[in-house]
Amino acid sequence: MLPESIVQFFANAQDILWICTISLDLLVTLLLYRLFGRVGLYGVVVLNIMLSNLQGPKLTMVFGMPTSLGVILYSGIYFATDLLSEKYGKREASFAVMLGFASSLVVVLIMTISLLFTPATESHSAHSALMLLFGFTPRFVFGSLFAYIVSQSLDVWIFHYLKEKTKGRHLWLRNNVSTMTSQALDTIIYSLVVWWGIVDLDMAIQLGLVKYLFKFIIALLDTPFIYWARSWDVKDKDWCVSQQEEQERFNNDIDKNNPKN
């Protein structure tokens, strides 16, 4: 898909690729917000949790440390919910969190059912690939969803608590403290529920600390972006036509087709 020269460059520059991917995720979030307002941010939350779960099993080396590729997009969810909190309030941010949770449940359920279908002979490779990606263990499903809903809810609560205490000042403070605190809890829950038992406790803690370090860095990097987005005067569009508007259009069409004499 990409030119071979670009593939080779990033193969030898994984740290740069990591930074570029973070920047791309933040810029896409801003673009969707600019185009669609809060609906775009809802989309970011759903897309990022889906993609982070798909990328989660892939481990890579960044700055000489092993980490999950899913950390990048998962951390971007906190940026989207913080922006929702800042621009639209606690209720909208909490709604986005629950929308992401419900979407994840639906994906887990539907993909689990799809794996029950016996593949045709010529599609065994596709079935094996789906098994690798979606053959969720109960521990993984419970651990990841539990960590998500608890940490994201805490993030929204801390953000608004600090906003109230600082009387709307110091966006950098509530953005970073809420994200870093909730992501610490997310990492602890995930490491203990998902990893502990598969690996020993020391290894589970080590994996968690490395993941949290990258989450911490991403939280710092997104601060200028949230200041930039807050300065925009984004007009939310009503993408749904109300019943009254629909009736008015219907009446206008009748008047045009049957002009009064």
TISEZA-126952 format. One line per 2 residues: number of its first residue (from 1); their letters; for each residue x, y, z of N, C-alpha, C, O. Coordinates in steps of 0.001 Angstrom, whole numbers, always signed. Layout:
TISEZA-126952
NUM = a = X:Y:Z:X:Y:Z:X:Y:Z:X:Y:Z  ... .
END
This chain:
TISEZA-126952
1 = ml = +827:-1208:+0:+0:+0:+0:+860:+1257:+0:+573:+2210:-724  +1913:+1259:+810:+2825:+2397:+875:+4049:+2138:+12:+4421:+984:-198 .
3 = pe = +4684:+3196:-493:+5931:+3010:-1256:+6977:+2288:-421:+7056:+2475:+793  +7775:+1464:-1083:+8766:+659:-381:+9773:+1527:+377:+10262:+1130:+1434 .
5 = si = +10080:+2705:-161:+11042:+3590:+511:+10531:+4041:+1879:+11303:+4139:+2832  +9215:+4316:+1972:+8620:+4730:+3252:+8609:+3555:+4222:+8904:+3720:+5406 .
7 = vq = +8269:+2372:+3721:+8250:+1179:+4563:+9633:+922:+5148:+9762:+638:+6339  +10650:+1018:+4329:+12011:+771:+4793:+12473:+1837:+5779:+13172:+1536:+6747 .
9 = ff = +12079:+3087:+5530:+12472:+4168:+6440:+11923:+3924:+7838:+12663:+4006:+8819  +10626:+3622:+7937:+10019:+3441:+9247:+10430:+2117:+9894:+10389:+1981:+11117 .
11 = an = +10828:+1141:+9069:+11332:-110:+9627:+12594:+135:+10438:+12877:-583:+11398  +13344:+1147:+10048:+14583:+1496:+10746:+14417:+2701:+11664:+15391:+3174:+12250 .
13 = aq = +13180:+3203:+11793:+12938:+4393:+12631:+11617:+4206:+13375:+10678:+4982:+13201  +11560:+3173:+14200:+10325:+2847:+14899:+9908:+3925:+15907:+8718:+4155:+16125 .
15 = di = +10885:+4572:+16509:+10561:+5636:+17472:+9869:+6805:+16777:+8915:+7377:+17304  +10360:+7149:+15592:+9733:+8225:+14812:+8341:+7810:+14376:+7419:+8626:+14384 .
17 = lw = +8178:+6539:+13991:+6873:+6031:+13593:+5881:+6138:+14747:+4718:+6480:+14534  +6327:+5851:+15958:+5471:+5937:+17147:+4980:+7369:+17352:+3798:+7599:+17610 .
19 = ic = +5898:+8327:+17235:+5537:+9737:+17396:+4583:+10184:+16291:+3622:+10908:+16550  +4849:+9753:+15064:+3978:+10117:+13936:+2577:+9542:+14112:+1590:+10193:+13774 .
21 = ti = +2490:+8318:+14641:+1192:+7690:+14836:+387:+8420:+15904:-819:+8614:+15750  +1044:+8821:+16979:+368:+9601:+18020:-152:+10912:+17440:-1301:+11292:+17668 .
23 = sl = +708:+11601:+16684:+308:+12876:+16081:-858:+12694:+15130:-1779:+13509:+15107  -821:+11621:+14339:-1908:+11353:+13398:-3218:+11108:+14134:-4263:+11618:+13730 .
25 = dl = -3168:+10329:+15212:-4382:+10042:+15980:-4981:+11322:+16557:-6196:+11515:+16515  -4133:+12193:+17094:-4624:+13453:+17665:-5183:+14371:+16581:-6204:+15027:+16787 .
27 = lv = -4523:+14417:+15440:-4991:+15271:+14345:-6305:+14761:+13754:-7176:+15554:+13396  -6448:+13433:+13654:-7716:+12871:+13171:-8842:+13208:+14138:-9954:+13527:+13717 .
29 = tl = -8553:+13136:+15436:-9549:+13512:+16441:-9980:+14955:+16260:-11172:+15261:+16300  -9020:+15837:+16062:-9340:+17256:+15864:-10122:+17470:+14575:-11043:+18286:+14531 .
31 = ll = -9757:+16737:+13525:-10456:+16878:+12247:-11915:+16453:+12374:-12809:+17151:+11896  -12158:+15308:+13017:-13530:+14838:+13187:-14331:+15782:+14078:-15525:+15996:+13863 .
33 = yr = -13664:+16338:+15070:-14349:+17325:+15916:-14691:+18576:+15120:-15784:+19127:+15250  -13751:+19016:+14298:-13973:+20217:+13486:-15129:+20017:+12501:-15927:+20927:+12278 .
35 = lf = -15212:+18830:+11922:-16228:+18555:+10906:-17597:+18232:+11500:-18625:+18646:+10965  -17607:+17487:+12614:-18871:+16941:+13119:-19196:+17332:+14559:-20218:+16902:+15093 .
37 = gr = -18343:+18142:+15198:-18619:+18540:+16565:-18553:+17364:+17521:-17708:+16481:+17368  -19441:+17347:+18507:-19393:+16293:+19518:-19673:+14916:+18924:-19193:+13912:+19449 .
39 = vg = -20446:+14851:+17833:-20697:+13561:+17188:-19383:+12972:+16671:-19172:+11761:+16742  -18511:+13819:+16158:-17203:+13357:+15710:-16385:+12784:+16848:-15663:+11805:+16659 .
41 = ly = -16489:+13386:+18044:-15760:+12876:+19205:-16345:+11555:+19685:-15609:+10682:+20144  -17666:+11400:+19582:-18268:+10091:+19875:-17652:+9031:+18958:-17300:+7935:+19393 .
43 = gv = -17535:+9390:+17676:-16963:+8462:+16703:-15535:+8088:+17044:-15136:+6935:+16881  -14756:+9064:+17520:-13361:+8802:+17896:-13297:+7781:+19027:-12486:+6856:+18986 .
45 = vv = -14148:+7945:+20033:-14144:+7023:+21167:-14435:+5595:+20693:-13733:+4656:+21071  -15470:+5437:+19868:-15837:+4105:+19384:-14741:+3523:+18487:-14344:+2369:+18654 .
47 = ln = -14254:+4326:+17538:-13208:+3842:+16633:-11939:+3456:+17384:-11351:+2407:+17124  -11521:+4305:+18313:-10260:+4043:+19011:-10326:+2820:+19910:-9347:+2082:+20020 .
49 = im = -11468:+2593:+20555:-11522:+1405:+21403:-11557:+139:+20556:-11003:-885:+20954  -12207:+197:+19385:-12210:-963:+18497:-10801:-1243:+17961:-10317:-2374:+18010 .
51 = ls = -10161:-195:+17453:-8841:-362:+16850:-7781:-737:+17885:-6881:-1525:+17594  -7884:-178:+19084:-6897:-507:+20114:-7013:-1961:+20550:-6011:-2597:+20877 .
53 = nl = -8246:-2490:+20555:-8419:-3911:+20883:-7860:-4805:+19780:-7310:-5870:+20060  -8000:-4370:+18523:-7433:-5136:+17411:-5906:-5103:+17440:-5251:-6110:+17170 .
55 = qg = -5347:-3939:+17769:-3894:-3786:+17766:-3238:-4276:+19057:-2026:-4483:+19109  -4062:-4461:+20106:-3521:-4803:+21415:-2583:-5994:+21453:-1544:-5922:+22109 .
57 = pk = -2914:-7112:+20760:-2029:-8281:+20833:-656:-8069:+20181:+273:-8835:+20437  -525:-7034:+19342:+751:-6823:+18666:+1696:-6033:+19559:+1419:-4888:+19918 .
59 = lt = +2821:-6660:+19915:+3839:-5993:+20714:+4924:-5448:+19803:+5255:-6049:+18781  +5468:-4313:+20180:+6530:-3703:+19393:+7546:-3083:+20336:+7314:-2988:+21541 .
61 = mv = +8672:-2664:+19779:+9731:-2045:+20585:+9781:-553:+20283:+9976:-151:+19136  +9606:+257:+21306:+9691:+1712:+21173:+10666:+2223:+22224:+10506:+1956:+23414 .
63 = fg = +11675:+2956:+21777:+12726:+3457:+22668:+13353:+2322:+23479:+13714:+2493:+24644  +13472:+1169:+22837:+14126:+30:+23469:+13280:-725:+24469:+13788:-1600:+25169 .
65 = mp = +11987:-402:+24551:+11105:-1063:+25525:+9935:-1710:+24806:+9405:-1143:+23850  +9519:-2907:+25261:+8382:-3570:+24626:+7064:-2953:+25092:+6883:-2688:+26281 .
67 = ts = +6164:-2732:+24170:+4849:-2198:+24529:+3820:-2652:+23510:+4161:-3044:+22394  +2560:-2595:+23907:+1468:-2959:+23015:+1176:-1812:+22056:+1177:-645:+22446 .
69 = lg = +929:-2155:+20809:+610:-1131:+19818:-720:-456:+20138:-938:+696:+19764  -1612:-1169:+20830:-2912:-614:+21156:-2880:+545:+22135:-3874:+1258:+22271 .
71 = vi = -1760:+750:+22820:-1657:+1836:+23804:-1882:+3192:+23167:-2470:+4078:+23788  -1418:+3370:+21927:-1506:+4673:+21275:-2955:+5103:+21107:-3346:+6176:+21566 .
73 = ly = -3753:+4266:+20449:-5135:+4639:+20181:-5984:+4583:+21438:-6934:+5355:+21569  -5665:+3688:+22368:-6424:+3635:+23614:-6234:+4932:+24404:-7183:+5454:+24987 .
75 = sg = -5018:+5439:+24418:-4759:+6694:+25126:-5492:+7850:+24470:-5859:+8813:+25144  -5712:+7766:+23157:-6427:+8823:+22454:-7868:+8964:+22890:-8468:+10022:+22700 .
77 = iy = -8444:+7904:+23480:-9817:+7976:+23975:-9918:+9015:+25089:-10898:+9755:+25171  -8901:+9061:+25940:-8909:+10015:+27047:-8878:+11451:+26524:-9509:+12338:+27100 .
79 = fa = -8154:+11675:+25446:-8117:+13004:+24841:-9503:+13392:+24339:-9946:+14522:+24541  -10181:+12463:+23690:-11513:+12745:+23147:-12519:+13028:+24263:-13314:+13962:+24156 .
81 = td = -12491:+12224:+25336:-13446:+12440:+26421:-13123:+13716:+27206:-14032:+14381:+27703  -11843:+14058:+27320:-11489:+15318:+27982:-11951:+16515:+27162:-12408:+17513:+27720 .
83 = ll = -11835:+16421:+25849:-12307:+17504:+24986:-13834:+17615:+25063:-14378:+18719:+25083  -14512:+16484:+25107:-15962:+16504:+25295:-16318:+17145:+26638:-17252:+17942:+26725 .
85 = se = -15577:+16795:+27670:-15822:+17368:+28992:-15653:+18872:+28984:-16462:+19604:+29554  -14614:+19320:+28344:-14295:+20753:+28345:-15304:+21561:+27545:-15717:+22639:+27973 .
87 = ky = -15703:+21052:+26394:-16561:+21826:+25494:-18056:+21593:+25732:-18859:+22498:+25502  -18441:+20398:+26188:-19861:+20063:+26246:-20357:+19638:+27627:-21564:+19571:+27860 .
89 = gk = -19432:+19352:+28539:-19855:+19025:+29885:-19743:+17552:+30241:-19462:+16701:+29396  -19969:+17281:+31511:-19805:+15939:+32069:-20758:+14931:+31451:-20377:+13787:+31202 .
91 = re = -21996:+15346:+31200:-22990:+14415:+30681:-22597:+13873:+29316:-22738:+12678:+29055  -22104:+14748:+28442:-21717:+14309:+27097:-20513:+13373:+27148:-20453:+12391:+26409 .
93 = as = -19548:+13683:+28028:-18364:+12826:+28145:-18748:+11448:+28682:-18248:+10431:+28202  -19632:+11415:+29672:-20086:+10140:+30235:-20861:+9332:+29200:-20753:+8106:+29154 .
95 = fa = -21642:+10021:+28370:-22368:+9346:+27302:-21392:+8677:+26332:-21615:+7540:+25915  -20315:+9374:+25971:-19325:+8810:+25049:-18657:+7579:+25651:-18400:+6602:+24947 .
97 = vm = -18374:+7625:+26954:-17772:+6474:+27633:-18693:+5261:+27550:-18248:+4157:+27238  -19977:+5470:+27829:-20929:+4362:+27787:-21152:+3861:+26362:-21361:+2668:+26146 .
99 = lg = -21107:+4780:+25382:-21240:+4379:+23982:-20082:+3474:+23575:-20287:+2472:+22890  -18872:+3821:+23991:-17712:+2984:+23699:-17811:+1624:+24372:-17444:+604:+23787 .
101 = fa = -18307:+1614:+25602:-18468:+355:+26343:-19487:-549:+25668:-19242:-1739:+25472  -20639:+26:+25311:-21689:-754:+24652:-21224:-1278:+23301:-21520:-2418:+22943 .
103 = ss = -20497:-455:+22546:-19989:-882:+21235:-19029:-2054:+21382:-19052:-2985:+20577  -18190:-2011:+22405:-17243:-3105:+22638:-17965:-4396:+22965:-17587:-5465:+22486 .
105 = lv = -19007:-4299:+23784:-19784:-5489:+24123:-20412:-6110:+22882:-20410:-7330:+22716  -20949:-5255:+22012:-21595:-5756:+20790:-20570:-6451:+19898:-20840:-7527:+19363 .
107 = vv = -19400:-5845:+19736:-18360:-6446:+18895:-17938:-7802:+19447:-17815:-8769:+18696  -17715:-7876:+20764:-17328:-9148:+21382:-18391:-10212:+21137:-18070:-11346:+20780 .
109 = li = -19658:-9845:+21328:-20750:-10804:+21159:-20858:-11280:+19711:-20922:-12483:+19454  -20878:-10329:+18758:-21063:-10690:+17348:-19890:-11507:+16819:-20087:-12486:+16100 .
111 = mt = -18661:-11103:+17175:-17490:-11834:+16683:-17387:-13217:+17323:-16919:-14159:+16684  -17817:-13347:+18573:-17829:-14668:+19212:-18795:-15597:+18490:-18490:-16768:+18265 .
113 = is = -19963:-15068:+18129:-20937:-15865:+17376:-20392:-16227:+16000:-20571:-17353:+15535  -19723:-15270:+15342:-19214:-15532:+13988:-18178:-16650:+13974:-18045:-17361:+12978 .
115 = ll = -17442:-16810:+15074:-16426:-17863:+15132:-17036:-19255:+15289:-16351:-20263:+15111  -18323:-19303:+15621:-18994:-20597:+15741:-19301:-21214:+14374:-19518:-22421:+14275 .
117 = ft = -19318:-20393:+13327:-19587:-20893:+11985:-18375:-21672:+11466:-17240:-21199:+11536  -18638:-22865:+10949:-17571:-23692:+10383:-17135:-23116:+9044:-17976:-22910:+8170 .
119 = pa = -15840:-22849:+8857:-15387:-22238:+7604:-15401:-23224:+6447:-15181:-24422:+6626  -15663:-22700:+5265:-15512:-23512:+4054:-14032:-23826:+3853:-13163:-23160:+4415 .
121 = te = -13765:-24826:+3062:-12378:-25285:+2895:-11450:-24177:+2461:-10328:-24069:+2955  -11920:-23337:+1521:-11049:-22301:+972:-10887:-21094:+1888:-10131:-20180:+1558 .
123 = sh = -11572:-21062:+3028:-11470:-19889:+3905:-10914:-20236:+5285:-11136:-19500:+6246  -10200:-21342:+5385:-9605:-21720:+6667:-8609:-20679:+7152:-8526:-20403:+8349 .
125 = sa = -7854:-20101:+6225:-6860:-19109:+6629:-7530:-17869:+7207:-7052:-17296:+8187  -8649:-17452:+6594:-9385:-16290:+7113:-9967:-16601:+8490:-9960:-15752:+9382 .
127 = hs = -10472:-17827:+8658:-11033:-18223:+9958:-9945:-18236:+11025:-10171:-17803:+12154  -8769:-18730:+10667:-7658:-18763:+11623:-7239:-17360:+12036:-6915:-17111:+13197 .
129 = al = -7251:-16426:+11047:-6896:-15042:+11348:-7923:-14416:+12293:-7561:-13698:+13225  -9212:-14695:+12044:-10259:-14170:+12926:-10158:-14787:+14324:-10395:-14107:+15322 .
131 = ml = -9811:-16060:+14394:-9628:-16705:+15690:-8494:-16051:+16466:-8575:-15877:+17682  -7440:-15692:+15749:-6290:-15060:+16395:-6660:-13690:+16949:-6228:-13314:+18039 .
133 = lf = -7474:-12938:+16182:-7838:-11581:+16585:-8989:-11546:+17585:-8997:-10725:+18502  -9958:-12439:+17406:-11192:-12340:+18188:-11470:-13560:+19058:-12563:-13680:+19610 .
135 = gf = -10527:-14446:+19188:-10719:-15588:+20072:-10483:-15174:+21512:-9550:-15644:+22164  -11346:-14284:+22000:-11159:-13684:+23318:-11303:-14731:+24424:-12164:-15608:+24364 .
137 = tp = -10443:-14616:+25427:-10617:-15399:+26639:-11517:-14613:+27590:-11517:-13383:+27549  -12290:-15297:+28454:-13145:-14578:+29404:-12359:-13589:+30253:-12857:-12510:+30576 .
139 = rf = -11133:-13951:+30616:-10313:-13059:+31445:-10003:-11773:+30701:-10081:-10690:+31281  -9651:-11874:+29418:-9334:-10681:+28638:-10559:-9790:+28485:-10462:-8574:+28652 .
141 = vf = -11708:-10376:+28170:-12929:-9601:+27971:-13294:-8860:+29252:-13540:-7654:+29229  -13329:-9587:+30379:-13698:-8958:+31644:-12678:-7895:+32045:-13048:-6789:+32438 .
143 = gs = -11386:-8238:+31943:-10345:-7316:+32381:-10307:-6031:+31577:-10217:-4945:+32149  -10375:-6137:+30260:-10278:-4959:+29417:-11507:-4067:+29549:-11380:-2846:+29637 .
145 = lf = -12706:-4673:+29562:-13926:-3873:+29677:-14060:-3256:+31067:-14486:-2109:+31202  -13699:-4010:+32088:-13771:-3485:+33457:-12786:-2333:+33636:-13128:-1305:+34220 .
147 = ay = -11565:-2503:+33134:-10567:-1436:+33232:-11019:-195:+32480:-10820:+927:+32944  -11630:-399:+31316:-12092:+734:+30511:-13172:+1530:+31225:-13047:+2746:+31367 .
149 = iv = -14235:+866:+31679:-15376:+1593:+32231:-15005:+2264:+33546:-15471:+3372:+33811  -14184:+1633:+34376:-13799:+2227:+35661:-12872:+3420:+35445:-13087:+4487:+36020 .
151 = sq = -11843:+3242:+34619:-10860:+4312:+34432:-11445:+5502:+33679:-11158:+6650:+34018  -12255:+5240:+32669:-12844:+6341:+31905:-13836:+7135:+32762:-13885:+8362:+32678 .
153 = sl = -14617:+6446:+33575:-15549:+7139:+34466:-14789:+7988:+35476:-15198:+9106:+35789  -13686:+7456:+35982:-12855:+8226:+36909:-12252:+9442:+36226:-12175:+10514:+36824 .
155 = dv = -11825:+9287:+34985:-11247:+10391:+34226:-12231:+11554:+34107:-11866:+12709:+34329  -13473:+11244:+33758:-14496:+12286:+33612:-14772:+12954:+34956:-14908:+14175:+35028 .
157 = wi = -14854:+12164:+36008:-15147:+12717:+37341:-14040:+13644:+37814:-14315:+14749:+38281  -12771:+13202:+37696:-11643:+14023:+38151:-11560:+15307:+37333:-11311:+16377:+37889 .
159 = fh = -11764:+15214:+36028:-11692:+16385:+35158:-12661:+17460:+35635:-12290:+18628:+35754  -13893:+17070:+35906:-14897:+18063:+36297:-14732:+18504:+37747:-15078:+19635:+38090 .
161 = yl = -14219:+17642:+38588:-13924:+18039:+39967:-12864:+19139:+39978:-13011:+20142:+40676  -11802:+18947:+39206:-10735:+19954:+39155:-11208:+21226:+38451:-10812:+22330:+38824 .
163 = ke = -12056:+21065:+37433:-12576:+22253:+36748:-13401:+23108:+37700:-13331:+24336:+37663  -14180:+22452:+38550:-14988:+23186:+39521:-14110:+23839:+40577:-14344:+24987:+40954 .
165 = kt = -13098:+23117:+41061:-12235:+23644:+42114:-11375:+24809:+41630:-11088:+25734:+42390  -10967:+24759:+40362:-10115:+25830:+39813:-10944:+26898:+39101:-10397:+27835:+38520 .
167 = kg = -12279:+26745:+39154:-13202:+27698:+38534:-12926:+27888:+37039:-12936:+29005:+36521  -12683:+26773:+36372:-12491:+26784:+34926:-11099:+27155:+34458:-10838:+27173:+33255 .
169 = rh = -10197:+27453:+35384:-8829:+27797:+34989:-7965:+26535:+34916:-8377:+25458:+35346  -6771:+26689:+34369:-5747:+25634:+34359:-6220:+24361:+33661:-6280:+23289:+34264 .
171 = lw = -6550:+24499:+32396:-6961:+23339:+31606:-5872:+22274:+31608:-6171:+21082:+31682  -4606:+22694:+31528:-3493:+21734:+31504:-3497:+20841:+32747:-3138:+19665:+32680 .
173 = lr = -3908:+21416:+33878:-3901:+20663:+35133:-4953:+19559:+35113:-4642:+18396:+35369  -6192:+19922:+34810:-7249:+18902:+34832:-7085:+17892:+33708:-7418:+16719:+33878 .
175 = nn = -6571:+18332:+32553:-6355:+17410:+31445:-5325:+16351:+31816:-5540:+15162:+31582  -4208:+16782:+32393:-3134:+15840:+32703:-3397:+15029:+33962:-3149:+13824:+33974 .
177 = vs = -3889:+15655:+35012:-4118:+14924:+36262:-5213:+13878:+36082:-5062:+12742:+36531  -6309:+14250:+35432:-7392:+13287:+35236:-6940:+12111:+34374:-7234:+10957:+34684 .
179 = tm = -6226:+12409:+33293:-5778:+11341:+32391:-4734:+10453:+33041:-4832:+9228:+32969  -3737:+11052:+33673:-2657:+10257:+34259:-3137:+9409:+35431:-2691:+8275:+35604 .
181 = ts = -4042:+9954:+36232:-4561:+9193:+37373:-5428:+8032:+36904:-5266:+6903:+37367  -6347:+8311:+35985:-7253:+7256:+35517:-6509:+6204:+34712:-6856:+5024:+34768 .
183 = qa = -5496:+6610:+33967:-4725:+5622:+33206:-3869:+4757:+34127:-3598:+3599:+33810  -3441:+5306:+35264:-2718:+4495:+36247:-3636:+3397:+36781:-3226:+2245:+36917 .
185 = ld = -4892:+3769:+37085:-5846:+2780:+37560:-6147:+1752:+36468:-6238:+557:+36748  -6302:+2215:+35230:-6550:+1314:+34104:-5423:+294:+33972:-5675:-894:+33773 .
187 = ti = -4186:+761:+34083:-3029:-123:+33946:-2967:-1140:+35072:-2651:-2308:+34843  -3269:-695:+36296:-3241:-1607:+37441:-4286:-2709:+37275:-3987:-3890:+37451 .
189 = iy = -5509:-2315:+36936:-6581:-3298:+36776:-6247:-4285:+35667:-6376:-5496:+35845  -5817:-3761:+34519:-5525:-4626:+33374:-4379:-5583:+33690:-4451:-6769:+33368 .
191 = sl = -3338:-5076:+34312:-2169:-5916:+34603:-2515:-7037:+35573:-2079:-8173:+35388  -3303:-6724:+36615:-3623:-7727:+37621:-4655:-8726:+37122:-4543:-9922:+37395 .
193 = vv = -5669:-8243:+36388:-6751:-9133:+35954:-6339:-9961:+34741:-6594:-11164:+34692  -5698:-9314:+33758:-5391:-9991:+32494:-4043:-10706:+32538:-3946:-11868:+32142 .
195 = ww = -2988:-10012:+33023:-1648:-10580:+32912:-1269:-11481:+34081:-633:-12518:+33892  -1664:-11080:+35294:-1261:-11868:+36464:-1940:-13230:+36433:-3167:-13320:+36382 .
197 = gi = -1155:-14265:+36462:-1663:-15632:+36297:-1174:-16225:+35000:-853:-17410:+34923  -1119:-15368:+33955:-492:-15789:+32698:+1017:-15656:+32840:+1773:-16532:+32420 .
199 = vd = +1448:-14532:+33446:+2848:-14348:+33831:+2866:-14126:+35330:+1816:-13906:+35934  +4058:-14180:+35951:+4124:-13967:+37395:+3898:-12497:+37731:+3902:-11647:+36841 .
201 = ld = +3702:-12199:+39003:+3337:-10851:+39436:+4403:-9831:+39058:+4076:-8724:+38630  +5680:-10194:+39214:+6755:-9253:+38874:+6710:-8876:+37404:+6876:-7707:+37056 .
203 = ma = +6487:-9858:+36538:+6417:-9580:+35103:+5177:-8758:+34777:+5236:-7861:+33936  +4047:-9054:+35435:+2825:-8284:+35208:+3039:-6818:+35588:+2584:-5918:+34882 .
205 = iq = +3729:-6583:+36702:+4017:-5207:+37130:+4950:-4521:+36148:+4764:-3349:+35822  +5962:-5257:+35672:+6908:-4681:+34715:+6218:-4294:+33423:+6459:-3207:+32898 .
207 = lg = +5362:-5167:+32898:+4625:-4849:+31678:+3714:-3639:+31887:+3590:-2784:+31010  +3082:-3578:+33053:+2201:-2459:+33357:+2942:-1139:+33453:+2455:-118:+32969 .
209 = lv = +4119:-1147:+34075:+4896:+85:+34230:+5346:+635:+32880:+5320:+1845:+32657  +5758:-260:+31978:+6178:+183:+30652:+5002:+793:+29898:+5140:+1847:+29278 .
211 = ky = +3838:+131:+29951:+2650:+655:+29282:+2258:+2010:+29857:+1884:+2922:+29119  +2347:+2137:+31180:+1949:+3407:+31800:+2910:+4529:+31420:+2492:+5676:+31267 .
213 = lf = +4178:+4210:+31269:+5146:+5231:+30857:+4760:+5830:+29513:+4809:+7047:+29337  +4379:+4990:+28571:+3976:+5494:+27258:+2652:+6260:+27343:+2475:+7268:+26659 .
215 = kf = +1728:+5790:+28174:+479:+6523:+28368:+740:+7901:+28964:+100:+8883:+28590  +1691:+7960:+29898:+2064:+9220:+30551:+2601:+10215:+29519:+2246:+11394:+29535 .
217 = ii = +3454:+9728:+28629:+4036:+10598:+27600:+2949:+11118:+26658:+2943:+12296:+26302  +2034:+10236:+26258:+956:+10638:+25345:+71:+11693:+25998:-370:+12632:+25336 .
219 = al = -192:+11537:+27308:-1013:+12519:+28023:-360:+13899:+27987:-1053:+14906:+27842  +952:+13954:+28118:+1662:+15238:+28037:+1597:+15818:+26627:+1427:+17023:+26444 .
221 = ld = +1738:+14933:+25629:+1762:+15402:+24245:+430:+15967:+23782:+398:+16836:+22911  -683:+15483:+24357:-1977:+15950:+23856:-2419:+17291:+24446:-3430:+17848:+24019 .
223 = tp = -1665:+17818:+25431:-2061:+19075:+26083:-2162:+20252:+25117:-3166:+20964:+25158  -1168:+20500:+24243:-1318:+21613:+23295:-2504:+21438:+22358:-3119:+22418:+21938 .
225 = fi = -2823:+20187:+22029:-3928:+19920:+21112:-5275:+20287:+21739:-6152:+20815:+21055  -5441:+20012:+23034:-6723:+20317:+23654:-6896:+21821:+23834:-8017:+22325:+23774 .
227 = yw = -5787:+22547:+24057:-5862:+24015:+24096:-6254:+24558:+22727:-7064:+25480:+22627  -5684:+23990:+21683:-5987:+24424:+20320:-7459:+24190:+20010:-8137:+25071:+19483 .
229 = ar = -7954:+22987:+20343:-9347:+22659:+20038:-10315:+23508:+20854:-11393:+23854:+20368  -9950:+23843:+22071:-10854:+24642:+22907:-11078:+26028:+22326:-12123:+26639:+22553 .
231 = sw = -10108:+26521:+21584:-10213:+27876:+21031:-11136:+27943:+19815:-11486:+29035:+19367  -11532:+26784:+19274:-12376:+26770:+18080:-13834:+27026:+18435:-14323:+26600:+19481 .
233 = dv = -14500:+27717:+17558:-15940:+27929:+17699:-16646:+26970:+16746:-17044:+27342:+15642  -16790:+25724:+17201:-17373:+24682:+16362:-18883:+24679:+16537:-19387:+24580:+17655 .
235 = kd = -19590:+24787:+15441:-21044:+24751:+15461:-21511:+23324:+15214:-21261:+22754:+14152  -22183:+22760:+16189:-22701:+21399:+16029:-23878:+21403:+15080:-24818:+22182:+15231 .
237 = kd = -23812:+20525:+14108:-24898:+20412:+13136:-25919:+19383:+13608:-25574:+18348:+14177  -27178:+19700:+13355:-28234:+18727:+13637:-28407:+17861:+12401:-29021:+18272:+11417 .
239 = wc = -27851:+16640:+12469:-27848:+15777:+11295:-29191:+15084:+11099:-29411:+14434:+10077  -30080:+15217:+12065:-31391:+14589:+11959:-32450:+15656:+11692:-32454:+16711:+12326 .
241 = vs = -33315:+15383:+10781:-34406:+16299:+10470:-35538:+16055:+11452:-36001:+14922:+11590  -35991:+17095:+12133:-37064:+16941:+13105:-38381:+16617:+12396:-38530:+16840:+11194 .
243 = qq = -39314:+16095:+13159:-40610:+15739:+12585:-41331:+16975:+12050:-41996:+16920:+11015  -41189:+18093:+12771:-41834:+19328:+12325:-41261:+19807:+11000:-42003:+20214:+10106 .
245 = ee = -39902:+19756:+10872:-39267:+20175:+9625:-39685:+19269:+8474:-39922:+19733:+7358  -39773:+17968:+8759:-40168:+17020:+7715:-41605:+17295:+7243:-41901:+17204:+6051 .
247 = qe = -42496:+17633:+8193:-43879:+17926:+7837:-43967:+19203:+7022:-44759:+19294:+6083  -43138:+20211:+7386:-43135:+21472:+6639:-42661:+21260:+5205:-43211:+21844:+4271 .
249 = rf = -41651:+20432:+5037:-41157:+20136:+3685:-42235:+19407:+2878:-42417:+19681:+1692  -42938:+18490:+3518:-44001:+17747:+2849:-45115:+18686:+2397:-45620:+18575:+1280 .
251 = nn = -45493:+19620:+3287:-46553:+20576:+2942:-46121:+21499:+1809:-46927:+21833:+940  -44836:+21918:+1812:-44327:+22787:+746:-44353:+22069:-598:-44661:+22671:-1626 .
253 = di = -44022:+20758:-581:-44047:+19992:-1827:-45470:+19895:-2370:-45682:+19965:-3580  -46446:+19733:-1474:-47845:+19665:-1901:-48287:+20984:-2516:-48967:+21006:-3542 .
255 = dk = -47887:+22106:-1867:-48260:+23424:-2381:-47678:+23675:-3764:-48324:+24280:-4620  -46439:+23203:-3977:-45807:+23409:-5280:-46498:+22601:-6370:-46674:+23068:-7495 .
257 = nn = -46889:+21369:-6012:-47522:+20507:-7009:-48991:+20830:-7237:-49571:+20450:-8254  -49590:+21540:-6277:-51004:+21915:-6409:-51181:+23393:-6130:-51717:+23771:-5088 .
259 = pk = -50733:+24235:-7055:-50826:+25691:-6829:-52271:+26143:-6752:-53132:+25653:-7483  -52526:+27089:-5851:-53887:+27605:-5679:-54253:+28531:-6831:-53428:+29321:-7290 .
261 = n = -55486:+28430:-7291:-55981:+29279:-8384:-56546:+30597:-7835:-57008:+31438:-8605 .
END
